[in-house]
């Protein structure tokens, strides 16, 4: 069974703080993704990675950065959190272009 | 632009059948996925269609018509645990997933 874990289920931060969201997968998948999910909107892709140290911008990369130093770990960084980044953040991984498997999500609130 | 349309919310009765529709307009097509997402949880994979026709998997079936840009998810013998959001996603010509906003399915006893 594919397992994708995320460092926190719930997180509360203040405006201007630097925020790290961690994602780890245990199935040796090459591809990893970060999405945000907001009510009434589909999942929106922030960044993705096809290999270690490789990253590609998704549809809404502004205000975010990522890091992939090891194949199993993909981190999302909010350099200076803002209230409009309050959202559910979902990490996913896939083997090649195959089915994406999701972590449990991190619900981030920025005050 | 790219667009995926699904109804926002549907209500059905326990034991009945429900069909959730998804229409899409994307730049290219390399498959369509259905995911289930219970409130506060991660999406979980349900089905994948890349060729026209019906794919059956237990109580769930998914249909695709590429010429019409249309898919549906059919849920039979509804159970209370089927109350969830159902997400439709299309893989485009760049192999990126384009997601619909999801359909919230409410099951009543």
Interface residues (C-beta under 8 A of the other chain):
Chain A: X4 X40 X41 X42 X43 X44 X45 X58 X90 X97 X99 X100 X101 X102 X103 X104 X105 X107
Chain B: X4 X8 X30 X33 X40 X41 X42 X43 X44 X45 X48 X87 X89 X91 X95 X96 X97 X98 X99 X100 X101 X102
